């Protein structure tokens, strides 16, 4: 069985970074998805694609996958770069001008 381990990014609907410090373990899809003939919904015969396991660290998630004998694909997270700005920077006279103002 193959699993994917990654650190989730924040959703587009949230402004904070809550629930992004942990690591997730998801199962890879083993059966192809298909359209259900009656309703047209996309379905799959594999119910493990709905399972997400949360871990506090990447090492804990890898140890769990190795203990179960699963092959894991680890996606490294990107570091967030913050450029510090102050409110006074909005009124600087030496900043580049945009538009006609």
PDB file as gemmi writes it, atoms N, CA and C in Angstrom:
CRYST1    1.000    1.000    1.000  90.00  90.00  90.00 P 1                      
ATOM      1  N   UNK A   1       0.850  -1.168   0.000  1.00  0.00           N  
ATOM      2  CA  UNK A   1       0.000   0.000   0.000  1.00  0.00           C  
ATOM      3  C   UNK A   1       0.897   1.234   0.000  1.00  0.00           C  
ATOM      4  N   UNK A   2       0.481   2.256  -0.704  1.00  0.00           N  
ATOM      5  CA  UNK A   2       1.264   3.484  -0.814  1.00  0.00           C  
ATOM      6  C   UNK A   2       0.527   4.623  -0.137  1.00  0.00           C  
ATOM      7  N   UNK A   3       1.265   5.414   0.637  1.00  0.00           N  
ATOM      8  CA  UNK A   3       0.678   6.555   1.339  1.00  0.00           C  
ATOM      9  C   UNK A   3       1.463   7.814   1.000  1.00  0.00           C  
ATOM     10  N   UNK A   4       0.814   8.941   1.207  1.00  0.00           N  
ATOM     11  CA  UNK A   4       1.439  10.244   0.975  1.00  0.00           C  
ATOM     12  C   UNK A   4       1.448  11.009   2.292  1.00  0.00           C  
ATOM     13  N   UNK A   5       2.591  11.562   2.666  1.00  0.00           N  
ATOM     14  CA  UNK A   5       2.742  12.326   3.904  1.00  0.00           C  
ATOM     15  C   UNK A   5       3.093  13.756   3.509  1.00  0.00           C  
ATOM     16  N   UNK A   6       2.324  14.709   4.026  1.00  0.00           N  
ATOM     17  CA  UNK A   6       2.574  16.107   3.691  1.00  0.00           C  
ATOM     18  C   UNK A   6       2.071  17.007   4.817  1.00  0.00           C  
ATOM     19  N   UNK A   7       2.530  18.241   4.783  1.00  0.00           N  
ATOM     20  CA  UNK A   7       2.075  19.254   5.734  1.00  0.00           C  
ATOM     21  C   UNK A   7       1.068  20.136   5.005  1.00  0.00           C  
ATOM     22  N   UNK A   8      -0.177  20.226   5.490  1.00  0.00           N  
ATOM     23  CA  UNK A   8      -1.195  20.950   4.726  1.00  0.00           C  
ATOM     24  C   UNK A   8      -0.946  22.456   4.741  1.00  0.00           C  
ATOM     25  N   UNK A   9      -1.352  23.110   3.668  1.00  0.00           N  
ATOM     26  CA  UNK A   9      -1.287  24.563   3.608  1.00  0.00           C  
ATOM     27  C   UNK A   9      -2.615  25.114   4.118  1.00  0.00           C  
ATOM     28  N   UNK A  10      -2.622  26.400   4.381  1.00  0.00           N  
ATOM     29  CA  UNK A  10      -3.878  26.984   4.861  1.00  0.00           C  
ATOM     30  C   UNK A  10      -4.883  27.057   3.721  1.00  0.00           C  
ATOM     31  N   UNK A  11      -6.139  26.958   4.058  1.00  0.00           N  
ATOM     32  CA  UNK A  11      -7.166  27.015   3.031  1.00  0.00           C  
ATOM     33  C   UNK A  11      -7.358  28.458   2.581  1.00  0.00           C  
ATOM     34  N   UNK A  12      -7.995  28.643   1.453  1.00  0.00           N  
ATOM     35  CA  UNK A  12      -8.220  29.994   0.950  1.00  0.00           C  
ATOM     36  C   UNK A  12      -9.267  30.741   1.767  1.00  0.00           C  
ATOM     37  N   UNK A  13     -10.027  30.038   2.562  1.00  0.00           N  
ATOM     38  CA  UNK A  13     -11.078  30.675   3.354  1.00  0.00           C  
ATOM     39  C   UNK A  13     -10.605  31.098   4.735  1.00  0.00           C  
ATOM     40  N   UNK A  14      -9.357  30.881   5.077  1.00  0.00           N  
ATOM     41  CA  UNK A  14      -8.875  31.264   6.391  1.00  0.00           C  
ATOM     42  C   UNK A  14      -7.717  32.241   6.247  1.00  0.00           C  
ATOM     43  N   UNK A  15      -7.657  33.195   7.172  1.00  0.00           N  
ATOM     44  CA  UNK A  15      -6.588  34.174   7.114  1.00  0.00           C  
ATOM     45  C   UNK A  15      -5.424  33.765   8.007  1.00  0.00           C  
ATOM     46  N   UNK A  16      -5.684  32.983   9.031  1.00  0.00           N  
ATOM     47  CA  UNK A  16      -4.630  32.528   9.926  1.00  0.00           C  
ATOM     48  C   UNK A  16      -4.006  31.244   9.446  1.00  0.00           C  
ATOM     49  N   UNK A  17      -3.044  30.752  10.214  1.00  0.00           N  
ATOM     50  CA  UNK A  17      -2.345  29.526   9.840  1.00  0.00           C  
ATOM     51  C   UNK A  17      -2.675  28.379  10.794  1.00  0.00           C  
ATOM     52  N   UNK A  18      -3.889  28.352  11.303  1.00  0.00           N  
ATOM     53  CA  UNK A  18      -4.294  27.278  12.204  1.00  0.00           C  
ATOM     54  C   UNK A  18      -4.380  25.960  11.444  1.00  0.00           C  
ATOM     55  N   UNK A  19      -4.103  24.876  12.124  1.00  0.00           N  
ATOM     56  CA  UNK A  19      -4.169  23.512  11.581  1.00  0.00           C  
ATOM     57  C   UNK A  19      -3.178  23.273  10.442  1.00  0.00           C  
ATOM     58  N   UNK A  20      -2.098  24.037  10.403  1.00  0.00           N  
ATOM     59  CA  UNK A  20      -1.099  23.826   9.361  1.00  0.00           C  
ATOM     60  C   UNK A  20       0.228  23.355   9.941  1.00  0.00           C  
ATOM     61  N   UNK A  21       0.321  23.192  11.253  1.00  0.00           N  
ATOM     62  CA  UNK A  21       1.595  22.796  11.851  1.00  0.00           C  
ATOM     63  C   UNK A  21       1.761  21.280  11.884  1.00  0.00           C  
ATOM     64  N   UNK A  22       0.679  20.531  11.806  1.00  0.00           N  
ATOM     65  CA  UNK A  22       0.752  19.076  11.844  1.00  0.00           C  
ATOM     66  C   UNK A  22       1.028  18.481  10.475  1.00  0.00           C  
ATOM     67  N   UNK A  23       1.136  17.162  10.432  1.00  0.00           N  
ATOM     68  CA  UNK A  23       1.398  16.437   9.191  1.00  0.00           C  
ATOM     69  C   UNK A  23       0.256  15.476   8.931  1.00  0.00           C  
ATOM     70  N   UNK A  24      -0.096  15.284   7.675  1.00  0.00           N  
ATOM     71  CA  UNK A  24      -1.187  14.390   7.289  1.00  0.00           C  
ATOM     72  C   UNK A  24      -0.646  13.182   6.546  1.00  0.00           C  
ATOM     73  N   UNK A  25      -1.290  12.042   6.777  1.00  0.00           N  
ATOM     74  CA  UNK A  25      -1.001  10.813   6.059  1.00  0.00           C  
ATOM     75  C   UNK A  25      -2.264  10.430   5.312  1.00  0.00           C  
ATOM     76  N   UNK A  26      -2.172  10.350   3.992  1.00  0.00           N  
ATOM     77  CA  UNK A  26      -3.316   9.968   3.157  1.00  0.00           C  
ATOM     78  C   UNK A  26      -2.944   8.764   2.320  1.00  0.00           C  
ATOM     79  N   UNK A  27      -3.910   7.915   2.073  1.00  0.00           N  
ATOM     80  CA  UNK A  27      -3.709   6.740   1.232  1.00  0.00           C  
ATOM     81  C   UNK A  27      -3.817   7.148  -0.233  1.00  0.00           C  
ATOM     82  N   UNK A  28      -2.984   6.564  -1.068  1.00  0.00           N  
ATOM     83  CA  UNK A  28      -3.076   6.792  -2.508  1.00  0.00           C  
ATOM     84  C   UNK A  28      -4.244   5.972  -3.061  1.00  0.00           C  
ATOM     85  N   UNK A  29      -4.875   6.464  -4.106  1.00  0.00           N  
ATOM     86  CA  UNK A  29      -6.024   5.788  -4.711  1.00  0.00           C  
ATOM     87  C   UNK A  29      -5.539   4.557  -5.468  1.00  0.00           C  
ATOM     88  N   UNK A  30      -6.105   3.405  -5.126  1.00  0.00           N  
ATOM     89  CA  UNK A  30      -5.705   2.157  -5.781  1.00  0.00           C  
ATOM     90  C   UNK A  30      -6.656   1.765  -6.904  1.00  0.00           C  
ATOM     91  N   UNK A  31      -7.913   2.147  -6.789  1.00  0.00           N  
ATOM     92  CA  UNK A  31      -8.874   1.834  -7.843  1.00  0.00           C  
ATOM     93  C   UNK A  31      -9.250   3.118  -8.566  1.00  0.00           C  
ATOM     94  N   UNK A  32      -9.501   3.056  -9.859  1.00  0.00           N  
ATOM     95  CA  UNK A  32      -9.845   4.284 -10.579  1.00  0.00           C  
ATOM     96  C   UNK A  32     -11.236   4.789 -10.189  1.00  0.00           C  
ATOM     97  N   UNK A  33     -11.398   6.080 -10.244  1.00  0.00           N  
ATOM     98  CA  UNK A  33     -12.716   6.670  -9.982  1.00  0.00           C  
ATOM     99  C   UNK A  33     -13.563   6.553 -11.240  1.00  0.00           C  
ATOM    100  N   UNK A  34     -14.868   6.436 -11.028  1.00  0.00           N  
ATOM    101  CA  UNK A  34     -15.767   6.298 -12.165  1.00  0.00           C  
ATOM    102  C   UNK A  34     -17.069   7.035 -11.864  1.00  0.00           C  
ATOM    103  N   UNK A  35     -17.751   7.405 -12.901  1.00  0.00           N  
ATOM    104  CA  UNK A  35     -19.028   8.089 -12.744  1.00  0.00           C  
ATOM    105  C   UNK A  35     -20.123   7.064 -12.471  1.00  0.00           C  
ATOM    106  N   UNK A  36     -20.937   7.334 -11.480  1.00  0.00           N  
ATOM    107  CA  UNK A  36     -22.051   6.446 -11.154  1.00  0.00           C  
ATOM    108  C   UNK A  36     -23.131   6.626 -12.218  1.00  0.00           C  
ATOM    109  N   UNK A  37     -23.683   5.529 -12.755  1.00  0.00           N  
ATOM    110  CA  UNK A  37     -24.616   5.659 -13.870  1.00  0.00           C  
ATOM    111  C   UNK A  37     -25.936   6.347 -13.508  1.00  0.00           C  
ATOM    112  N   UNK A  38     -26.431   6.179 -12.294  1.00  0.00           N  
ATOM    113  CA  UNK A  38     -27.742   6.720 -11.950  1.00  0.00           C  
ATOM    114  C   UNK A  38     -27.698   8.223 -11.710  1.00  0.00           C  
ATOM    115  N   UNK A  39     -26.815   8.664 -10.815  1.00  0.00           N  
ATOM    116  CA  UNK A  39     -26.778  10.075 -10.436  1.00  0.00           C  
ATOM    117  C   UNK A  39     -25.666  10.855 -11.129  1.00  0.00           C  
ATOM    118  N   UNK A  40     -24.657  10.166 -11.641  1.00  0.00           N  
ATOM    119  CA  UNK A  40     -23.560  10.866 -12.295  1.00  0.00           C  
ATOM    120  C   UNK A  40     -22.471  11.309 -11.341  1.00  0.00           C  
ATOM    121  N   UNK A  41     -22.579  10.932 -10.055  1.00  0.00           N  
ATOM    122  CA  UNK A  41     -21.555  11.300  -9.082  1.00  0.00           C  
ATOM    123  C   UNK A  41     -20.294  10.493  -9.336  1.00  0.00           C  
ATOM    124  N   UNK A  42     -19.177  11.034  -8.944  1.00  0.00           N  
ATOM    125  CA  UNK A  42     -17.907  10.323  -9.063  1.00  0.00           C  
ATOM    126  C   UNK A  42     -17.761   9.419  -7.845  1.00  0.00           C  
ATOM    127  N   UNK A  43     -17.509   8.148  -8.085  1.00  0.00           N  
ATOM    128  CA  UNK A  43     -17.396   7.202  -6.972  1.00  0.00           C  
ATOM    129  C   UNK A  43     -16.135   6.370  -7.155  1.00  0.00           C  
ATOM    130  N   UNK A  44     -15.799   5.661  -6.091  1.00  0.00           N  
ATOM    131  CA  UNK A  44     -14.628   4.801  -6.106  1.00  0.00           C  
ATOM    132  C   UNK A  44     -14.931   3.582  -5.258  1.00  0.00           C  
ATOM    133  N   UNK A  45     -14.343   2.474  -5.610  1.00  0.00           N  
ATOM    134  CA  UNK A  45     -14.540   1.261  -4.833  1.00  0.00           C  
ATOM    135  C   UNK A  45     -13.636   1.202  -3.612  1.00  0.00           C  
ATOM    136  N   UNK A  46     -12.706   2.134  -3.502  1.00  0.00           N  
ATOM    137  CA  UNK A  46     -11.751   2.156  -2.412  1.00  0.00           C  
ATOM    138  C   UNK A  46     -12.203   3.175  -1.370  1.00  0.00           C  
ATOM    139  N   UNK A  47     -12.502   2.721  -0.168  1.00  0.00           N  
ATOM    140  CA  UNK A  47     -12.959   3.643   0.878  1.00  0.00           C  
ATOM    141  C   UNK A  47     -11.808   4.250   1.672  1.00  0.00           C  
ATOM    142  N   UNK A  48     -10.591   3.805   1.441  1.00  0.00           N  
ATOM    143  CA  UNK A  48      -9.456   4.360   2.170  1.00  0.00           C  
ATOM    144  C   UNK A  48      -9.088   5.760   1.703  1.00  0.00           C  
ATOM    145  N   UNK A  49      -9.593   6.200   0.548  1.00  0.00           N  
ATOM    146  CA  UNK A  49      -9.261   7.543   0.100  1.00  0.00           C  
ATOM    147  C   UNK A  49      -9.943   8.617   0.940  1.00  0.00           C  
ATOM    148  N   UNK A  50     -10.831   8.236   1.852  1.00  0.00           N  
ATOM    149  CA  UNK A  50     -11.487   9.188   2.738  1.00  0.00           C  
ATOM    150  C   UNK A  50     -10.769   9.311   4.073  1.00  0.00           C  
ATOM    151  N   UNK A  51      -9.762   8.484   4.311  1.00  0.00           N  
ATOM    152  CA  UNK A  51      -9.075   8.450   5.601  1.00  0.00           C  
ATOM    153  C   UNK A  51      -7.889   9.397   5.576  1.00  0.00           C  
ATOM    154  N   UNK A  52      -7.810  10.254   6.594  1.00  0.00           N  
ATOM    155  CA  UNK A  52      -6.674  11.143   6.805  1.00  0.00           C  
ATOM    156  C   UNK A  52      -6.230  11.000   8.246  1.00  0.00           C  
ATOM    157  N   UNK A  53      -4.967  10.673   8.432  1.00  0.00           N  
ATOM    158  CA  UNK A  53      -4.424  10.550   9.774  1.00  0.00           C  
ATOM    159  C   UNK A  53      -3.539  11.742  10.062  1.00  0.00           C  
ATOM    160  N   UNK A  54      -3.710  12.354  11.234  1.00  0.00           N  
ATOM    161  CA  UNK A  54      -2.928  13.524  11.626  1.00  0.00           C  
ATOM    162  C   UNK A  54      -1.817  13.109  12.581  1.00  0.00           C  
ATOM    163  N   UNK A  55      -0.638  13.716  12.387  1.00  0.00           N  
ATOM    164  CA  UNK A  55       0.504  13.478  13.253  1.00  0.00           C  
ATOM    165  C   UNK A  55       1.124  14.819  13.625  1.00  0.00           C  
ATOM    166  N   UNK A  56       1.775  14.853  14.785  1.00  0.00           N  
ATOM    167  CA  UNK A  56       2.408  16.089  15.242  1.00  0.00           C  
ATOM    168  C   UNK A  56       3.712  16.372  14.511  1.00  0.00           C  
ATOM    169  N   UNK A  57       4.390  15.337  14.048  1.00  0.00           N  
ATOM    170  CA  UNK A  57       5.666  15.544  13.375  1.00  0.00           C  
ATOM    171  C   UNK A  57       5.770  14.641  12.147  1.00  0.00           C  
ATOM    172  N   UNK A  58       6.677  15.009  11.271  1.00  0.00           N  
ATOM    173  CA  UNK A  58       6.908  14.225  10.065  1.00  0.00           C  
ATOM    174  C   UNK A  58       7.509  12.873  10.417  1.00  0.00           C  
ATOM    175  N   UNK A  59       8.389  12.864  11.407  1.00  0.00           N  
ATOM    176  CA  UNK A  59       9.041  11.620  11.812  1.00  0.00           C  
ATOM    177  C   UNK A  59       8.042  10.617  12.371  1.00  0.00           C  
ATOM    178  N   UNK A  60       7.036  11.100  13.113  1.00  0.00           N  
ATOM    179  CA  UNK A  60       6.013  10.210  13.661  1.00  0.00           C  
ATOM    180  C   UNK A  60       5.179   9.590  12.539  1.00  0.00           C  
ATOM    181  N   UNK A  61       4.871  10.363  11.515  1.00  0.00           N  
ATOM    182  CA  UNK A  61       4.087   9.845  10.392  1.00  0.00           C  
ATOM    183  C   UNK A  61       4.886   8.813   9.600  1.00  0.00           C  
ATOM    184  N   UNK A  62       6.174   9.077   9.397  1.00  0.00           N  
ATOM    185  CA  UNK A  62       7.024   8.134   8.673  1.00  0.00           C  
ATOM    186  C   UNK A  62       7.201   6.849   9.473  1.00  0.00           C  
ATOM    187  N   UNK A  63       7.381   6.978  10.798  1.00  0.00           N  
ATOM    188  CA  UNK A  63       7.534   5.798  11.654  1.00  0.00           C  
ATOM    189  C   UNK A  63       6.276   4.935  11.635  1.00  0.00           C  
ATOM    190  N   UNK A  64       5.104   5.572  11.626  1.00  0.00           N  
ATOM    191  CA  UNK A  64       3.848   4.831  11.582  1.00  0.00           C  
ATOM    192  C   UNK A  64       3.721   4.065  10.268  1.00  0.00           C  
ATOM    193  N   UNK A  65       4.067   4.732   9.156  1.00  0.00           N  
ATOM    194  CA  UNK A  65       3.963   4.078   7.844  1.00  0.00           C  
ATOM    195  C   UNK A  65       4.953   2.927   7.728  1.00  0.00           C  
ATOM    196  N   UNK A  66       6.160   3.109   8.258  1.00  0.00           N  
ATOM    197  CA  UNK A  66       7.157   2.044   8.188  1.00  0.00           C  
ATOM    198  C   UNK A  66       6.781   0.868   9.081  1.00  0.00           C  
ATOM    199  N   UNK A  67       6.167   1.160  10.225  1.00  0.00           N  
ATOM    200  CA  UNK A  67       5.731   0.096  11.128  1.00  0.00           C  
ATOM    201  C   UNK A  67       4.654  -0.770  10.474  1.00  0.00           C  
ATOM    202  N   UNK A  68       3.797  -0.151   9.672  1.00  0.00           N  
ATOM    203  CA  UNK A  68       2.748  -0.885   8.977  1.00  0.00           C  
ATOM    204  C   UNK A  68       3.253  -1.546   7.695  1.00  0.00           C  
ATOM    205  N   UNK A  69       4.462  -1.188   7.251  1.00  0.00           N  
ATOM    206  CA  UNK A  69       5.027  -1.760   6.043  1.00  0.00           C  
ATOM    207  C   UNK A  69       4.558  -1.089   4.764  1.00  0.00           C  
ATOM    208  N   UNK A  70       4.164   0.172   4.855  1.00  0.00           N  
ATOM    209  CA  UNK A  70       3.661   0.902   3.707  1.00  0.00           C  
ATOM    210  C   UNK A  70       4.782   1.719   3.072  1.00  0.00           C  
ATOM    211  N   UNK A  71       4.743   1.849   1.768  1.00  0.00           N  
ATOM    212  CA  UNK A  71       5.669   2.728   1.065  1.00  0.00           C  
ATOM    213  C   UNK A  71       5.134   4.148   1.159  1.00  0.00           C  
ATOM    214  N   UNK A  72       5.979   5.083   1.573  1.00  0.00           N  
ATOM    215  CA  UNK A  72       5.488   6.447   1.774  1.00  0.00           C  
ATOM    216  C   UNK A  72       6.232   7.428   0.874  1.00  0.00           C  
ATOM    217  N   UNK A  73       5.489   8.408   0.417  1.00  0.00           N  
ATOM    218  CA  UNK A  73       6.017   9.494  -0.381  1.00  0.00           C  
ATOM    219  C   UNK A  73       5.875  10.758   0.457  1.00  0.00           C  
ATOM    220  N   UNK A  74       6.995  11.354   0.852  1.00  0.00           N  
ATOM    221  CA  UNK A  74       6.980  12.517   1.742  1.00  0.00           C  
ATOM    222  C   UNK A  74       7.163  13.774   0.913  1.00  0.00           C  
ATOM    223  N   UNK A  75       6.213  14.692   1.038  1.00  0.00           N  
ATOM    224  CA  UNK A  75       6.291  15.986   0.357  1.00  0.00           C  
ATOM    225  C   UNK A  75       6.774  17.017   1.374  1.00  0.00           C  
ATOM    226  N   UNK A  76       7.949  17.574   1.120  1.00  0.00           N  
ATOM    227  CA  UNK A  76       8.509  18.568   2.033  1.00  0.00           C  
ATOM    228  C   UNK A  76       7.705  19.853   1.949  1.00  0.00           C  
ATOM    229  N   UNK A  77       7.571  20.533   3.081  1.00  0.00           N  
ATOM    230  CA  UNK A  77       6.808  21.771   3.113  1.00  0.00           C  
ATOM    231  C   UNK A  77       7.713  22.949   2.760  1.00  0.00           C  
ATOM    232  N   UNK A  78       7.110  23.982   2.239  1.00  0.00           N  
ATOM    233  CA  UNK A  78       7.833  25.187   1.892  1.00  0.00           C  
ATOM    234  C   UNK A  78       7.832  26.127   3.097  1.00  0.00           C  
ATOM    235  N   UNK A  79       8.931  26.810   3.299  1.00  0.00           N  
ATOM    236  CA  UNK A  79       8.989  27.760   4.406  1.00  0.00           C  
ATOM    237  C   UNK A  79       8.352  29.070   3.968  1.00  0.00           C  
ATOM    238  N   UNK A  80       7.698  29.698   4.909  1.00  0.00           N  
ATOM    239  CA  UNK A  80       7.006  30.944   4.628  1.00  0.00           C  
ATOM    240  C   UNK A  80       7.970  32.105   4.838  1.00  0.00           C  
ATOM    241  N   UNK A  81       8.083  32.952   3.841  1.00  0.00           N  
ATOM    242  CA  UNK A  81       8.942  34.133   3.946  1.00  0.00           C  
ATOM    243  C   UNK A  81       8.069  35.342   4.244  1.00  0.00           C  
ATOM    244  N   UNK A  82       8.352  36.010   5.340  1.00  0.00           N  
ATOM    245  CA  UNK A  82       7.588  37.180   5.740  1.00  0.00           C  
ATOM    246  C   UNK A  82       8.478  38.404   5.559  1.00  0.00           C  
ATOM    247  N   UNK A  83       8.000  39.365   4.798  1.00  0.00           N  
ATOM    248  CA  UNK A  83       8.711  40.622   4.635  1.00  0.00           C  
ATOM    249  C   UNK A  83       8.108  41.619   5.608  1.00  0.00           C  
ATOM    250  N   UNK A  84       8.854  42.001   6.638  1.00  0.00           N  
ATOM    251  CA  UNK A  84       8.271  42.920   7.632  1.00  0.00           C  
ATOM    252  C   UNK A  84       8.020  44.299   7.019  1.00  0.00           C  
ATOM    253  N   UNK A  85       6.860  44.818   7.269  1.00  0.00           N  
ATOM    254  CA  UNK A  85       6.471  46.137   6.786  1.00  0.00           C  
ATOM    255  C   UNK A  85       5.828  46.899   7.927  1.00  0.00           C  
ATOM    256  N   UNK A  86       5.919  48.192   7.875  1.00  0.00           N  
ATOM    257  CA  UNK A  86       5.250  49.016   8.874  1.00  0.00           C  
ATOM    258  C   UNK A  86       4.171  49.850   8.182  1.00  0.00           C  
ATOM    259  N   UNK A  87       3.288  50.381   8.972  1.00  0.00           N  
ATOM    260  CA  UNK A  87       2.209  51.198   8.431  1.00  0.00           C  
ATOM    261  C   UNK A  87       2.757  52.467   7.788  1.00  0.00           C  
ATOM    262  N   UNK A  88       3.867  52.954   8.286  1.00  0.00           N  
ATOM    263  CA  UNK A  88       4.462  54.180   7.744  1.00  0.00           C  
ATOM    264  C   UNK A  88       4.988  53.986   6.328  1.00  0.00           C  
ATOM    265  N   UNK A  89       5.256  52.738   5.913  1.00  0.00           N  
ATOM    266  CA  UNK A  89       5.730  52.487   4.554  1.00  0.00           C  
ATOM    267  C   UNK A  89       4.689  52.870   3.503  1.00  0.00           C  
ATOM    268  N   UNK A  90       3.432  52.936   3.872  1.00  0.00           N  
ATOM    269  CA  UNK A  90       2.380  53.327   2.923  1.00  0.00           C  
ATOM    270  C   UNK A  90       2.500  54.790   2.510  1.00  0.00           C  
ATOM    271  N   UNK A  91       3.189  55.606   3.307  1.00  0.00           N  
ATOM    272  CA  UNK A  91       3.250  57.036   3.065  1.00  0.00           C  
ATOM    273  C   UNK A  91       4.660  57.516   2.725  1.00  0.00           C  
ATOM    274  N   UNK A  92       5.550  56.598   2.385  1.00  0.00           N  
ATOM    275  CA  UNK A  92       6.910  56.993   2.020  1.00  0.00           C  
ATOM    276  C   UNK A  92       6.898  57.737   0.689  1.00  0.00           C  
ATOM    277  N   UNK A  93       7.783  58.703   0.553  1.00  0.00           N  
ATOM    278  CA  UNK A  93       7.830  59.476  -0.688  1.00  0.00           C  
ATOM    279  C   UNK A  93       8.747  58.833  -1.728  1.00  0.00           C  
ATOM    280  N   UNK A  94       9.603  57.909  -1.335  1.00  0.00           N  
ATOM    281  CA  UNK A  94      10.551  57.320  -2.279  1.00  0.00           C  
ATOM    282  C   UNK A  94      10.085  55.982  -2.839  1.00  0.00           C  
ATOM    283  N   UNK A  95       8.836  55.592  -2.603  1.00  0.00           N  
ATOM    284  CA  UNK A  95       8.351  54.324  -3.142  1.00  0.00           C  
ATOM    285  C   UNK A  95       7.941  54.504  -4.595  1.00  0.00           C  
ATOM    286  N   UNK A  96       7.963  53.433  -5.397  1.00  0.00           N  
ATOM    287  CA  UNK A  96       7.573  53.569  -6.806  1.00  0.00           C  
ATOM    288  C   UNK A  96       6.085  53.873  -6.935  1.00  0.00           C  
ATOM    289  N   UNK A  97       5.775  54.732  -7.867  1.00  0.00           N  
ATOM    290  CA  UNK A  97       4.381  55.132  -8.059  1.00  0.00           C  
ATOM    291  C   UNK A  97       3.718  54.215  -9.081  1.00  0.00           C  
ATOM    292  N   UNK A  98       2.476  53.869  -8.796  1.00  0.00           N  
ATOM    293  CA  UNK A  98       1.689  53.016  -9.685  1.00  0.00           C  
ATOM    294  C   UNK A  98       0.480  53.829 -10.137  1.00  0.00           C  
ATOM    295  N   UNK A  99       0.252  53.897 -11.418  1.00  0.00           N  
ATOM    296  CA  UNK A  99      -0.904  54.617 -11.925  1.00  0.00           C  
ATOM    297  C   UNK A  99      -0.600  56.097 -12.106  1.00  0.00           C  
ATOM    298  N   UNK A 100      -1.651  56.915 -12.076  1.00  0.00           N  
ATOM    299  CA  UNK A 100      -1.497  58.356 -12.334  1.00  0.00           C  
ATOM    300  C   UNK A 100      -1.386  59.180 -11.071  1.00  0.00           C  
ATOM    301  N   UNK A 101      -1.436  58.609  -9.930  1.00  0.00           N  
ATOM    302  CA  UNK A 101      -1.477  59.380  -8.692  1.00  0.00           C  
ATOM    303  C   UNK A 101      -0.158  59.921  -8.294  1.00  0.00           C  
TER     304      UNK A 101                                                      
END                                                                             
